[in-house]
């Protein structure tokens, strides 16, 4: 699958025409769609979707399920496209809400074209990871993780994961019971040096994982440190 993105522009946001042209110069395949994409069966042929929002879009931001709609739509696709928020708002809660809902990354703009192109490629690698070995599975206690299919099993129950959830729980499982700090999990999920994303985002991912798991206590909080996987 070629590396590229579909830019979904929220009504009222600044024109993305120039952005599209510049991203195409970065040898990315770019298409454009409206928010209606998330409400229908429309198929896309780009591995990453960028939701572009302006600095002041009260109608969109006030809609509680805007990010959840995008995530639910992505989860119905096979393969699941990556989701990246591009916002020129300086309201940090917008970024936190997108990541809590299940977005794979967020960029507070206006970013450089090279940075955005690099982020798109990074999301593509995390979601599709074309260079990984097939049939990869991890086991820790009662938990089995299929690193290819973004799927986890516990007590015979299958749980689908977003790419960010996959990155976090894979890191916890590979630690083999050792407590991982929020900073370590942040680097594993979004990359080292991503200063736009706070450690609170890790708490949101852990909360989302616990809600999905039939046994939430397999992820334990280690006070003053971070989180670890239970061996039970």
Z-matrix of the N, CA and C atoms (Angstrom, degrees):
N
C 1 1.462
C 2 1.525 1 109.18
N 3 1.338 2 116.09 1 128.65
C 4 1.455 3 120.44 2 -178.59
C 5 1.519 4 110.51 3 -67.19
N 6 1.344 5 115.79 4 148.40
C 7 1.452 6 119.96 5 178.65
C 8 1.520 7 108.57 6 -78.63
N 9 1.304 8 116.10 7 125.65
C 10 1.445 9 120.51 8 179.94
C 11 1.509 10 109.77 9 -173.58
N 12 1.320 11 115.72 10 -176.11
C 13 1.461 12 120.01 11 -176.83
C 14 1.516 13 110.71 12 -150.64
N 15 1.318 14 114.91 13 153.37
C 16 1.454 15 122.35 14 169.39
C 17 1.519 16 107.10 15 -104.30
N 18 1.317 17 116.83 16 123.64
C 19 1.458 18 121.74 17 179.25
C 20 1.525 19 108.24 18 -90.80
N 21 1.316 20 116.66 19 117.48
C 22 1.465 21 122.21 20 177.32
C 23 1.523 22 107.09 21 -104.77
N 24 1.318 23 115.77 22 115.54
C 25 1.458 24 120.48 23 -174.84
C 26 1.521 25 110.92 24 -101.21
N 27 1.327 26 116.20 25 126.73
C 28 1.454 27 121.17 26 175.79
C 29 1.520 28 108.34 27 -71.65
N 30 1.324 29 116.15 28 138.30
C 31 1.461 30 120.57 29 -178.81
C 32 1.521 31 110.21 30 -56.20
N 33 1.326 32 116.20 31 129.76
C 34 1.449 33 121.11 32 -179.18
C 35 1.514 34 113.46 33 98.65
N 36 1.331 35 116.72 34 -11.67
C 37 1.458 36 119.43 35 178.75
C 38 1.523 37 109.78 36 -73.45
N 39 1.311 38 115.65 37 163.22
C 40 1.458 39 120.59 38 178.73
C 41 1.527 40 110.17 39 -63.64
N 42 1.310 41 116.35 40 153.76
C 43 1.452 42 120.95 41 179.57
C 44 1.525 43 110.51 42 -59.64
N 45 1.317 44 115.05 43 139.82
C 46 1.467 45 119.72 44 179.25
C 47 1.523 46 111.92 45 -102.50
N 48 1.343 47 116.81 46 8.75
C 49 1.466 48 120.39 47 -175.95
C 50 1.524 49 112.11 48 -55.93
N 51 1.324 50 116.45 49 -48.52
C 52 1.459 51 119.66 50 -178.93
C 53 1.525 52 110.85 51 -66.55
N 54 1.348 53 116.15 52 -40.07
C 55 1.453 54 120.39 53 179.42
C 56 1.521 55 110.83 54 -60.41
N 57 1.321 56 116.51 55 -43.68
C 58 1.464 57 121.37 56 179.25
C 59 1.525 58 110.34 57 -60.46
N 60 1.318 59 116.44 58 -45.53
C 61 1.463 60 120.58 59 -179.72
C 62 1.527 61 111.22 60 -61.29
N 63 1.334 62 116.12 61 -42.65
C 64 1.468 63 119.70 62 -177.87
C 65 1.529 64 111.42 63 -69.45
N 66 1.331 65 116.72 64 -37.89
C 67 1.462 66 119.42 65 178.23
C 68 1.527 67 111.14 66 -66.43
N 69 1.310 68 116.66 67 -35.31
C 70 1.466 69 119.74 68 177.28
C 71 1.524 70 110.73 69 -65.59
N 72 1.316 71 116.88 70 -30.66
C 73 1.471 72 119.89 71 176.05
C 74 1.526 73 111.20 72 -68.52
N 75 1.353 74 115.80 73 -21.37
C 76 1.464 75 120.65 74 176.73
C 77 1.530 76 111.34 75 -85.82
N 78 1.319 77 116.92 76 17.17
C 79 1.462 78 124.33 77 177.57
C 80 1.543 79 110.66 78 61.96
N 81 1.323 80 115.38 79 42.69
C 82 1.453 81 121.38 80 173.74
C 83 1.534 82 108.78 81 -114.23
N 84 1.319 83 116.27 82 145.19
C 85 1.454 84 120.74 83 176.03
C 86 1.525 85 107.87 84 -89.52
N 87 1.324 86 116.46 85 117.65
C 88 1.461 87 121.57 86 -172.63
C 89 1.528 88 110.47 87 -122.24
N 90 1.330 89 115.05 88 133.33
C 91 1.461 90 121.21 89 171.36
C 92 1.525 91 107.94 90 -127.19
N 93 1.340 92 116.31 91 169.59
C 94 1.464 93 121.27 92 -176.05
C 95 1.523 94 108.87 93 -128.32
N 96 1.339 95 116.65 94 142.18
C 97 1.457 96 121.53 95 178.12
C 98 1.521 97 109.28 96 -146.13
N 99 1.331 98 116.58 97 167.47
C 100 1.462 99 121.80 98 176.48
C 101 1.529 100 109.60 99 -101.07
N 102 1.329 101 116.06 100 176.05
C 103 1.459 102 120.43 101 179.12
C 104 1.523 103 112.61 102 -61.25
N 105 1.333 104 116.90 103 -20.20
C 106 1.463 105 120.26 104 178.61
C 107 1.527 106 111.62 105 -60.16
N 108 1.317 107 117.08 106 -18.74
C 109 1.465 108 121.07 107 178.03
C 110 1.524 109 110.99 108 -55.03
N 111 1.352 110 116.30 109 -37.16
C 112 1.458 111 120.40 110 -175.18
C 113 1.530 112 113.50 111 -77.68
N 114 1.324 113 116.72 112 -6.80
C 115 1.470 114 119.75 113 -175.79
C 116 1.520 115 113.58 114 -106.88
N 117 1.325 116 117.59 115 -5.93
C 118 1.455 117 119.22 116 -175.14
C 119 1.503 118 112.86 117 -128.14
N 120 1.328 119 115.79 118 -177.36
C 121 1.466 120 120.74 119 -177.65
C 122 1.521 121 114.05 120 -86.69
N 123 1.340 122 116.46 121 9.77
C 124 1.462 123 120.30 122 -175.78
C 125 1.522 124 111.58 123 -54.47
N 126 1.318 125 115.26 124 131.20
C 127 1.461 126 120.60 125 177.46
C 128 1.520 127 109.47 126 -91.76
N 129 1.322 128 116.38 127 149.38
C 130 1.458 129 121.25 128 175.77
C 131 1.513 130 108.56 129 -123.53
N 132 1.320 131 115.45 130 155.32
C 133 1.460 132 119.08 131 179.83
C 134 1.530 133 110.87 132 -116.14
N 135 1.341 134 115.64 133 27.71
C 136 1.460 135 120.91 134 176.92
C 137 1.526 136 108.43 135 -118.50
N 138 1.330 137 118.66 136 138.20
C 139 1.464 138 120.64 137 -175.68
C 140 1.525 139 114.90 138 -78.11
N 141 1.334 140 117.59 139 -10.02
C 142 1.465 141 120.96 140 -178.08
C 143 1.523 142 108.94 141 -133.56
N 144 1.342 143 116.26 142 138.97
C 145 1.458 144 122.20 143 174.99
C 146 1.522 145 108.07 144 -114.86
N 147 1.329 146 116.47 145 126.83
C 148 1.460 147 122.03 146 178.40
C 149 1.527 148 108.02 147 -106.40
N 150 1.330 149 116.78 148 117.79
C 151 1.466 150 121.44 149 175.99
C 152 1.518 151 107.60 150 -91.30
N 153 1.336 152 116.18 151 111.22
C 154 1.463 153 121.53 152 -175.19
C 155 1.523 154 109.96 153 -98.61
N 156 1.336 155 116.20 154 121.15
C 157 1.453 156 122.30 155 -179.33
C 158 1.515 157 109.55 156 -123.64
N 159 1.333 158 115.65 157 146.25
C 160 1.455 159 120.72 158 178.12
C 161 1.515 160 112.28 159 -82.77
N 162 1.329 161 115.40 160 -174.78
C 163 1.464 162 120.54 161 -176.41
C 164 1.519 163 112.17 162 -74.06
N 165 1.325 164 117.08 163 -30.86
C 166 1.464 165 120.20 164 -176.78
C 167 1.521 166 109.32 165 -137.48
N 168 1.308 167 115.32 166 94.74
C 169 1.462 168 120.73 167 179.23
C 170 1.524 169 108.57 168 -130.75
N 171 1.349 170 116.83 169 73.45
C 172 1.462 171 119.95 170 -172.98
C 173 1.519 172 113.89 171 -58.61
N 174 1.319 173 117.69 172 -37.17
C 175 1.465 174 119.40 173 -178.12
C 176 1.518 175 111.22 174 -63.92
N 177 1.341 176 115.42 175 -43.04
C 178 1.468 177 119.38 176 -178.55
C 179 1.517 178 111.42 177 -71.91
N 180 1.332 179 116.34 178 -44.67
C 181 1.451 180 119.81 179 -176.71
C 182 1.527 181 110.79 180 -68.17
N 183 1.341 182 116.69 181 -32.67
C 184 1.457 183 120.18 182 -177.89
C 185 1.520 184 112.19 183 -76.83
N 186 1.331 185 117.13 184 -13.54
C 187 1.452 186 119.54 185 178.31
C 188 1.517 187 108.73 186 -76.27
N 189 1.339 188 118.15 187 112.57
C 190 1.465 189 119.76 188 -171.96
C 191 1.519 190 114.01 189 -61.86
N 192 1.335 191 116.80 190 -29.68
C 193 1.455 192 118.15 191 -172.54
C 194 1.521 193 113.53 192 -102.70
N 195 1.328 194 118.60 193 15.62
C 196 1.464 195 119.87 194 -178.20
C 197 1.526 196 111.28 195 -57.58
N 198 1.328 197 116.96 196 -53.23
C 199 1.459 198 120.34 197 -178.90
C 200 1.529 199 111.06 198 -71.09
N 201 1.338 200 116.44 199 -37.41
C 202 1.463 201 119.66 200 178.59
C 203 1.522 202 111.11 201 -63.04
N 204 1.343 203 117.12 202 -37.06
C 205 1.469 204 120.97 203 177.20
C 206 1.514 205 110.55 204 -60.01
N 207 1.333 206 115.68 205 -45.76
C 208 1.467 207 120.13 206 -179.03
C 209 1.521 208 110.81 207 -63.51
N 210 1.341 209 117.07 208 -43.17
C 211 1.459 210 120.65 209 -179.22
C 212 1.525 211 110.95 210 -66.36
N 213 1.349 212 116.89 211 -44.03
C 214 1.466 213 120.48 212 179.38
C 215 1.521 214 110.76 213 -61.47
N 216 1.323 215 116.81 214 -39.42
C 217 1.465 216 121.19 215 178.36
C 218 1.534 217 109.90 216 -63.89
N 219 1.331 218 116.45 217 -45.93
C 220 1.467 219 120.56 218 -178.61
C 221 1.527 220 111.03 219 -62.29
N 222 1.331 221 116.54 220 -37.93
C 223 1.468 222 119.98 221 -176.84
C 224 1.522 223 111.89 222 -69.28
N 225 1.339 224 117.29 223 -18.99
C 226 1.466 225 120.00 224 178.32
C 227 1.524 226 111.87 225 -83.09
N 228 1.325 227 117.30 226 -9.33
C 229 1.454 228 121.29 227 -176.66
C 230 1.528 229 111.20 228 -92.69
N 231 1.309 230 115.80 229 150.31
C 232 1.458 231 121.51 230 177.97
C 233 1.535 232 108.39 231 -136.71
N 234 1.336 233 117.84 232 108.76
C 235 1.456 234 126.93 233 2.40
C 236 1.525 235 112.17 234 -75.89
N 237 1.307 236 115.10 235 156.17
C 238 1.461 237 120.31 236 -179.78
C 239 1.525 238 110.24 237 -71.66
N 240 1.346 239 117.96 238 126.48
C 241 1.465 240 118.79 239 176.12
C 242 1.519 241 110.92 240 -73.67
N 243 1.317 242 116.63 241 151.04
C 244 1.452 243 120.57 242 174.39
C 245 1.517 244 109.90 243 -76.39
N 246 1.317 245 116.68 244 154.54
C 247 1.468 246 121.77 245 -178.76
C 248 1.522 247 109.65 246 -122.61
N 249 1.324 248 115.65 247 128.43
C 250 1.459 249 121.74 248 -179.60
C 251 1.522 250 108.25 249 -130.64
N 252 1.318 251 117.46 250 127.80
C 253 1.461 252 121.89 251 176.89
C 254 1.521 253 109.44 252 -92.62
N 255 1.323 254 115.81 253 131.05
C 256 1.464 255 122.15 254 173.01
C 257 1.519 256 107.31 255 -118.19
N 258 1.313 257 116.79 256 113.53
C 259 1.461 258 120.00 257 -177.72
C 260 1.521 259 110.72 258 -134.76
N 261 1.319 260 116.03 259 140.12
C 262 1.463 261 120.24 260 175.47
C 263 1.522 262 110.79 261 -96.21
N 264 1.338 263 116.56 262 5.89
C 265 1.465 264 120.86 263 176.22
C 266 1.522 265 109.72 264 -74.99
N 267 1.325 266 116.06 265 143.27
C 268 1.461 267 119.31 266 176.49
C 269 1.531 268 111.13 267 -96.61
N 270 1.326 269 116.33 268 12.47
C 271 1.457 270 121.97 269 177.45
C 272 1.527 271 108.40 270 -81.33
N 273 1.330 272 117.54 271 107.77
C 274 1.459 273 121.18 272 -175.17
C 275 1.522 274 112.82 273 -65.59
N 276 1.346 275 116.88 274 -23.19
C 277 1.461 276 118.68 275 -179.37
C 278 1.521 277 111.43 276 -66.72
N 279 1.339 278 117.54 277 -25.66
C 280 1.462 279 120.60 278 177.95
C 281 1.526 280 109.78 279 -64.29
N 282 1.339 281 115.77 280 -45.36
C 283 1.461 282 120.39 281 177.84
C 284 1.521 283 110.73 282 -64.44
N 285 1.332 284 116.49 283 -44.84
C 286 1.459 285 120.42 284 -179.02
C 287 1.528 286 111.15 285 -60.82
N 288 1.335 287 117.08 286 -40.21
C 289 1.462 288 120.53 287 -179.27
C 290 1.523 289 111.20 288 -66.53
N 291 1.325 290 116.74 289 -39.13
C 292 1.464 291 120.09 290 179.47
C 293 1.527 292 110.73 291 -65.11
N 294 1.320 293 116.76 292 -44.68
C 295 1.464 294 120.49 293 -179.62
C 296 1.528 295 110.88 294 -68.08
N 297 1.335 296 116.37 295 -37.28
C 298 1.464 297 119.76 296 178.55
C 299 1.524 298 111.00 297 -65.03
N 300 1.328 299 116.50 298 -32.79
C 301 1.466 300 120.26 299 -179.46
C 302 1.521 301 112.12 300 -73.72
N 303 1.340 302 116.95 301 -24.11
C 304 1.457 303 119.18 302 179.12
C 305 1.517 304 114.87 303 127.94
N 306 1.345 305 118.06 304 10.46
C 307 1.461 306 119.98 305 175.38
C 308 1.522 307 109.28 306 -66.15
N 309 1.327 308 115.91 307 151.07
C 310 1.460 309 121.13 308 -176.08
C 311 1.522 310 113.03 309 -86.53
N 312 1.324 311 117.41 310 -22.71
C 313 1.457 312 120.45 311 -179.63
C 314 1.521 313 107.75 312 -165.18
N 315 1.321 314 115.77 313 166.45
C 316 1.464 315 121.15 314 177.71
C 317 1.518 316 108.51 315 -147.77
N 318 1.314 317 115.38 316 142.10
C 319 1.465 318 121.45 317 -179.70
C 320 1.517 319 108.21 318 -128.66
N 321 1.330 320 116.12 319 126.22
C 322 1.460 321 121.05 320 174.87
C 323 1.515 322 107.26 321 -92.60
N 324 1.319 323 116.09 322 119.97
C 325 1.455 324 120.43 323 -171.65
C 326 1.516 325 113.17 324 -99.11
N 327 1.324 326 114.77 325 -172.85
C 328 1.470 327 123.44 326 -1.30
C 329 1.530 328 111.27 327 -76.41
N 330 1.334 329 117.72 328 124.60
C 331 1.461 330 120.33 329 179.75
C 332 1.519 331 110.43 330 -84.88
N 333 1.303 332 116.09 331 166.74
C 334 1.460 333 118.20 332 170.87
C 335 1.520 334 107.89 333 -71.63
N 336 1.320 335 116.10 334 152.35
C 337 1.458 336 120.00 335 -179.96
C 338 1.518 337 110.64 336 -61.03
N 339 1.327 338 116.29 337 -38.73
C 340 1.463 339 119.37 338 -179.82
C 341 1.519 340 111.59 339 -64.49
N 342 1.351 341 116.69 340 -38.31
C 343 1.462 342 119.27 341 178.85
C 344 1.523 343 110.23 342 -64.84
N 345 1.330 344 117.06 343 -46.96
C 346 1.463 345 120.13 344 -178.86
C 347 1.524 346 110.50 345 -63.06
N 348 1.327 347 117.01 346 -41.27
C 349 1.470 348 120.21 347 177.73
C 350 1.519 349 110.57 348 -61.54
N 351 1.347 350 116.44 349 -40.84
C 352 1.468 351 120.21 350 178.73
C 353 1.516 352 110.70 351 -65.25
N 354 1.341 353 117.49 352 -38.39
C 355 1.465 354 120.80 353 179.09
C 356 1.531 355 110.51 354 -66.16
N 357 1.330 356 116.59 355 -40.99
C 358 1.465 357 120.42 356 178.22
C 359 1.522 358 110.03 357 -60.71
N 360 1.330 359 116.37 358 -44.44
C 361 1.471 360 119.55 359 179.17
C 362 1.531 361 111.03 360 -65.45
N 363 1.347 362 116.83 361 -36.74
C 364 1.461 363 120.16 362 -179.97
C 365 1.527 364 111.20 363 -66.93
N 366 1.328 365 117.19 364 -41.66
C 367 1.469 366 120.63 365 176.92
C 368 1.518 367 109.68 366 -63.67
N 369 1.324 368 116.32 367 -41.27
C 370 1.466 369 120.48 368 178.19
C 371 1.521 370 110.38 369 -58.86
N 372 1.336 371 117.17 370 -43.86
C 373 1.467 372 120.16 371 -179.77
C 374 1.527 373 110.81 372 -64.30
N 375 1.335 374 116.74 373 -42.76
C 376 1.463 375 119.02 374 -177.69
C 377 1.517 376 111.93 375 -67.95
N 378 1.327 377 117.03 376 -36.92
C 379 1.466 378 120.36 377 -176.65
C 380 1.518 379 111.62 378 -78.76
N 381 1.331 380 117.10 379 -44.17
C 382 1.466 381 120.04 380 -173.13
C 383 1.527 382 113.59 381 -105.36
N 384 1.314 383 116.62 382 -28.65
C 385 1.466 384 122.52 383 172.93
C 386 1.527 385 112.19 384 39.31
N 387 1.358 386 116.44 385 63.06
C 388 1.459 387 119.35 386 -173.65
C 389 1.518 388 114.39 387 -63.61
N 390 1.328 389 118.52 388 -19.69
C 391 1.454 390 119.51 389 -176.69
C 392 1.508 391 115.17 390 -90.27
N 393 1.326 392 117.91 391 0.63
C 394 1.458 393 118.81 392 -176.34
C 395 1.513 394 111.86 393 -79.54
N 396 1.293 395 116.06 394 160.03
C 397 1.460 396 121.19 395 177.45
C 398 1.517 397 110.17 396 -75.07
N 399 1.319 398 117.01 397 138.91
C 400 1.452 399 121.69 398 -179.57
C 401 1.520 400 110.09 399 -76.21
N 402 1.325 401 114.79 400 154.52
C 403 1.451 402 120.02 401 178.24
C 404 1.512 403 113.00 402 74.89
N 405 1.355 404 117.55 403 18.92
C 406 1.445 405 120.21 404 -178.30
C 407 1.515 406 112.46 405 -71.88
N 408 1.342 407 116.52 406 126.54
C 409 1.459 408 121.36 407 177.33
C 410 1.520 409 109.61 408 -136.55
N 411 1.334 410 114.15 409 144.02
C 412 1.460 411 121.01 410 174.43
C 413 1.520 412 107.87 411 -119.66
N 414 1.333 413 115.81 412 146.58
C 415 1.457 414 120.04 413 176.23
C 416 1.519 415 109.18 414 -131.49
N 417 1.320 416 114.70 415 139.06
C 418 1.458 417 120.70 416 174.36
C 419 1.518 418 106.99 417 -150.52
N 420 1.312 419 116.75 418 113.91
C 421 1.453 420 120.19 419 -176.68
C 422 1.520 421 110.82 420 59.12
N 423 1.319 422 116.01 421 -126.57
C 424 1.468 423 121.25 422 -178.52
C 425 1.523 424 112.78 423 -87.11
N 426 1.335 425 116.88 424 1.77
C 427 1.465 426 121.05 425 -173.42
C 428 1.521 427 110.65 426 -102.82
N 429 1.324 428 116.14 427 130.87
C 430 1.460 429 122.71 428 172.94
C 431 1.522 430 107.90 429 -121.22
N 432 1.320 431 116.38 430 130.86
C 433 1.462 432 121.62 431 -177.14
C 434 1.513 433 110.49 432 -118.26
N 435 1.327 434 116.80 433 124.20
C 436 1.454 435 122.66 434 173.16
C 437 1.520 436 107.19 435 -91.66
N 438 1.329 437 116.59 436 104.56
C 439 1.462 438 120.16 437 -175.48
C 440 1.522 439 112.97 438 -75.42
N 441 1.317 440 117.44 439 -11.97
C 442 1.465 441 120.81 440 176.30
C 443 1.520 442 111.10 441 -87.05
N 444 1.328 443 115.93 442 -43.58
C 445 1.454 444 119.76 443 -173.35
C 446 1.506 445 115.52 444 -94.84
N 447 1.362 446 117.44 445 6.71
C 448 1.470 447 121.02 446 -179.34
C 449 1.525 448 110.18 447 54.17
N 450 1.325 449 116.61 448 43.33
C 451 1.460 450 120.40 449 -175.72
C 452 1.522 451 109.94 450 -134.19
N 453 1.318 452 115.38 451 142.12
C 454 1.454 453 122.02 452 -178.54
C 455 1.522 454 108.69 453 -125.49
N 456 1.336 455 116.21 454 143.74
C 457 1.457 456 120.71 455 176.00
C 458 1.516 457 109.02 456 -120.65
N 459 1.343 458 114.80 457 138.65
C 460 1.453 459 120.94 458 173.93
C 461 1.519 460 108.01 459 -148.64
N 462 1.319 461 115.65 460 124.77
C 463 1.467 462 121.68 461 -176.67
C 464 1.525 463 111.81 462 54.36
N 465 1.328 464 116.28 463 36.42
C 466 1.452 465 120.98 464 178.02
C 467 1.512 466 114.92 465 79.33
N 468 1.323 467 117.49 466 0.76
C 469 1.469 468 122.19 467 -179.82
C 470 1.525 469 108.93 468 -98.80
N 471 1.338 470 116.32 469 130.73
C 472 1.458 471 122.12 470 179.69
C 473 1.523 472 110.19 471 -91.71
N 474 1.323 473 116.34 472 136.44
C 475 1.465 474 122.48 473 179.81
C 476 1.518 475 108.65 474 -129.23
N 477 1.336 476 117.22 475 124.39
C 478 1.468 477 121.49 476 177.23
C 479 1.525 478 109.53 477 -83.72
N 480 1.329 479 116.12 478 141.63
C 481 1.455 480 121.40 479 -176.60
C 482 1.519 481 111.35 480 -121.76
N 483 1.322 482 115.86 481 148.34
C 484 1.456 483 120.29 482 168.55
C 485 1.527 484 107.51 483 -77.70
N 486 1.317 485 117.43 484 168.50
C 487 1.463 486 119.88 485 -178.55
C 488 1.525 487 111.71 486 -64.71
N 489 1.344 488 117.40 487 -33.97
C 490 1.457 489 120.05 488 178.40
C 491 1.521 490 110.82 489 -69.24
N 492 1.329 491 116.99 490 -43.86
C 493 1.462 492 120.71 491 176.59
C 494 1.522 493 110.61 492 -60.68
N 495 1.330 494 115.76 493 -40.91
C 496 1.465 495 120.82 494 178.09
C 497 1.520 496 110.88 495 -59.21
N 498 1.333 497 116.69 496 -46.46
C 499 1.460 498 120.88 497 -178.33
C 500 1.523 499 111.59 498 -61.49
N 501 1.337 500 116.25 499 -42.56
C 502 1.461 501 120.39 500 -177.86
C 503 1.522 502 111.58 501 -67.79
N 504 1.337 503 116.74 502 -49.90
C 505 1.471 504 118.20 503 -176.05
C 506 1.529 505 111.24 504 -71.97
N 507 1.333 506 117.31 505 -30.20
C 508 1.469 507 119.74 506 175.52
C 509 1.536 508 109.90 507 -63.71
N 510 1.312 509 116.03 508 -41.17
C 511 1.464 510 119.96 509 178.88
C 512 1.521 511 110.89 510 -64.77
N 513 1.333 512 117.08 511 -41.90
C 514 1.461 513 120.88 512 178.00
C 515 1.527 514 111.37 513 -63.64
N 516 1.335 515 116.71 514 -41.65
C 517 1.459 516 120.12 515 -178.74
C 518 1.523 517 111.31 516 -67.81
N 519 1.328 518 117.07 517 -39.73
C 520 1.461 519 120.00 518 179.87
C 521 1.524 520 112.22 519 -68.53
N 522 1.342 521 116.44 520 -21.05
C 523 1.468 522 119.98 521 177.44
C 524 1.519 523 111.09 522 -74.10
N 525 1.344 524 116.78 523 -12.14
C 526 1.468 525 122.07 524 173.25
C 527 1.529 526 112.76 525 55.71
N 528 1.329 527 115.50 526 45.46
C 529 1.459 528 120.34 527 176.67
C 530 1.514 529 114.71 528 95.10
N 531 1.325 530 117.64 529 -11.01
C 532 1.472 531 119.99 530 178.05
C 533 1.523 532 109.23 531 -74.03
N 534 1.313 533 117.39 532 140.90
C 535 1.460 534 121.37 533 178.77
C 536 1.528 535 110.07 534 -69.98
N 537 1.313 536 115.85 535 134.12
C 538 1.466 537 122.35 536 178.71
C 539 1.521 538 108.89 537 -109.30
N 540 1.308 539 116.36 538 136.06
C 541 1.464 540 119.66 539 178.25
C 542 1.519 541 110.22 540 -75.33
N 543 1.311 542 115.74 541 162.14
C 544 1.466 543 120.17 542 176.25
C 545 1.520 544 110.89 543 -61.65
N 546 1.315 545 116.04 544 -36.63
C 547 1.461 546 120.04 545 179.25
C 548 1.526 547 111.23 546 -62.91
N 549 1.341 548 117.01 547 -42.08
C 550 1.460 549 120.52 548 178.76
C 551 1.526 550 111.21 549 -64.43
N 552 1.325 551 116.00 550 -41.46
C 553 1.464 552 119.86 551 179.86
C 554 1.524 553 110.86 552 -70.18
N 555 1.335 554 116.30 553 -34.56
C 556 1.460 555 120.65 554 176.79
C 557 1.524 556 110.26 555 -62.18
N 558 1.326 557 116.73 556 -44.55
C 559 1.469 558 120.86 557 179.06
C 560 1.529 559 111.02 558 -64.35
N 561 1.343 560 116.71 559 -37.85
C 562 1.458 561 120.38 560 -178.67
C 563 1.524 562 111.38 561 -67.84
N 564 1.326 563 116.90 562 -37.86
C 565 1.463 564 120.68 563 -175.32
C 566 1.521 565 113.33 564 -84.72
N 567 1.350 566 116.79 565 -38.40
C 568 1.461 567 118.63 566 -173.79
C 569 1.519 568 114.22 567 -123.67
N 570 1.309 569 117.81 568 -3.11
C 571 1.453 570 119.81 569 176.83
C 572 1.517 571 112.64 570 96.98
N 573 1.311 572 115.34 571 142.89
C 574 1.460 573 121.09 572 179.69
C 575 1.527 574 110.39 573 -64.35
N 576 1.308 575 115.54 574 143.01
C 577 1.453 576 119.80 575 176.71
C 578 1.504 577 114.09 576 82.29
N 579 1.334 578 118.31 577 9.82
C 580 1.456 579 120.07 578 178.25
C 581 1.523 580 108.15 579 -85.97
N 582 1.319 581 116.08 580 85.00
C 583 1.453 582 120.90 581 -172.15
C 584 1.526 583 113.00 582 -76.73
N 585 1.331 584 117.86 583 -10.14
C 586 1.456 585 120.06 584 -179.68
C 587 1.517 586 111.91 585 -78.09
N 588 1.324 587 117.72 586 -15.01
C 589 1.457 588 121.68 587 -176.51
C 590 1.524 589 108.95 588 -111.33
N 591 1.328 590 116.51 589 124.10
C 592 1.459 591 120.81 590 -176.71
C 593 1.518 592 111.23 591 -87.07
N 594 1.335 593 115.52 592 165.91
C 595 1.459 594 120.31 593 179.29
C 596 1.525 595 111.73 594 -65.45
N 597 1.317 596 117.16 595 -17.97
C 598 1.461 597 120.21 596 176.43
C 599 1.522 598 110.98 597 -60.68
N 600 1.329 599 116.81 598 -28.61
C 601 1.463 600 120.45 599 178.68
C 602 1.519 601 110.80 600 -61.27
N 603 1.339 602 117.53 601 -33.26
C 604 1.459 603 121.14 602 177.83
C 605 1.520 604 109.90 603 -63.97
N 606 1.331 605 117.23 604 -43.40
C 607 1.464 606 120.76 605 177.58
C 608 1.527 607 110.89 606 -58.75
N 609 1.334 608 116.24 607 -38.86
C 610 1.462 609 120.05 608 179.20
C 611 1.518 610 111.56 609 -64.76
N 612 1.339 611 116.93 610 -40.68
C 613 1.462 612 120.18 611 178.86
C 614 1.531 613 110.13 612 -66.65
N 615 1.329 614 117.55 613 -42.69
C 616 1.460 615 121.07 614 178.50
C 617 1.528 616 110.08 615 -61.65
N 618 1.324 617 117.33 616 -42.69
C 619 1.463 618 121.16 617 178.33
C 620 1.521 619 110.43 618 -60.86
N 621 1.336 620 115.72 619 -42.52
C 622 1.470 621 119.86 620 -179.82
C 623 1.526 622 111.23 621 -65.94
N 624 1.329 623 116.73 622 -39.94
C 625 1.462 624 120.63 623 177.80
C 626 1.528 625 110.99 624 -63.55
N 627 1.322 626 116.89 625 -44.66
C 628 1.461 627 120.42 626 -179.35
C 629 1.529 628 111.43 627 -62.51
N 630 1.312 629 116.63 628 -34.25
C 631 1.468 630 119.71 629 177.95
C 632 1.528 631 111.34 630 -68.73
N 633 1.333 632 115.86 631 -30.81
C 634 1.465 633 120.03 632 -178.78
C 635 1.529 634 112.46 633 -80.89
N 636 1.333 635 117.14 634 -33.35
C 637 1.451 636 120.96 635 -171.49
C 638 1.531 637 111.46 636 -76.87
N 639 1.332 638 117.68 637 137.34
C 640 1.470 639 119.97 638 175.92
C 641 1.531 640 111.83 639 -65.27
N 642 1.343 641 116.60 640 -21.19
C 643 1.466 642 121.61 641 175.80
C 644 1.533 643 108.54 642 -127.80
N 645 1.333 644 116.66 643 85.22
C 646 1.473 645 119.85 644 -175.84
C 647 1.517 646 113.66 645 -58.84
N 648 1.351 647 117.07 646 -25.20
C 649 1.456 648 119.74 647 -174.95
C 650 1.518 649 113.84 648 -74.19
N 651 1.349 650 118.45 649 -1.31
C 652 1.470 651 118.47 650 176.03
C 653 1.531 652 110.55 651 -68.94
N 654 1.346 653 116.50 652 -19.79
C 655 1.464 654 119.98 653 172.83
C 656 1.520 655 106.77 654 -104.10
N 657 1.315 656 117.09 655 113.17
C 658 1.451 657 122.25 656 -174.65
C 659 1.524 658 111.01 657 -103.79
N 660 1.313 659 115.43 658 142.91
C 661 1.461 660 121.37 659 174.56
C 662 1.522 661 109.35 660 -88.02
N 663 1.312 662 116.17 661 128.58
C 664 1.463 663 121.79 662 176.54
C 665 1.517 664 107.27 663 -107.43
N 666 1.327 665 115.75 664 106.40
C 667 1.465 666 120.61 665 -173.47
C 668 1.529 667 111.20 666 -56.85
N 669 1.307 668 114.59 667 132.41
C 670 1.448 669 120.60 668 178.50
C 671 1.513 670 114.94 669 80.40
N 672 1.333 671 116.18 670 -4.24
C 673 1.481 672 119.53 671 -179.27
C 674 1.516 673 110.84 672 -123.10
N 675 1.324 674 116.04 673 -69.07
C 676 1.467 675 119.12 674 -176.59
C 677 1.522 676 110.00 675 169.32
N 678 1.342 677 116.03 676 -115.96
C 679 1.458 678 120.61 677 -174.53
C 680 1.521 679 110.31 678 -140.82
N 681 1.326 680 115.28 679 156.32
C 682 1.462 681 121.78 680 176.96
C 683 1.531 682 108.66 681 -146.43
N 684 1.354 683 114.84 682 161.06
C 685 1.451 684 120.27 683 175.32
C 686 1.521 685 109.19 684 -91.94
N 687 1.341 686 115.90 685 135.18
C 688 1.457 687 120.88 686 174.37
C 689 1.513 688 109.14 687 -72.40
N 690 1.325 689 117.68 688 148.04
C 691 1.454 690 121.60 689 178.37
C 692 1.504 691 113.31 690 -87.42
N 693 1.333 692 117.69 691 -1.06
C 694 1.468 693 121.58 692 -177.34
C 695 1.522 694 111.48 693 -76.75
